[in-house]
Amino acid sequence: MFQNAGVKDFDWTMFFVTLIICGLGVLQIFSATHDTVWQGSWWKQLLFIAAGIFLMWLAATSTITR
């Protein structure tokens, strides 16, 4: 009933646009917290982005079987 979608079926354009938006967000966090107490908080945001990409990959590659 369910088939795995291949790499060609993945929406690469939306993925790269999302990465660009995430990158701009990290850049804004970096510039807003530069030389403050929260100077390293942009690393935390990068870790959350990486965890989100991993979870997205996990959900996209898992199959539903009955």
Helices and strands as residue ranges (DSSP letters): G 7-9, H 12-33, H 41-61
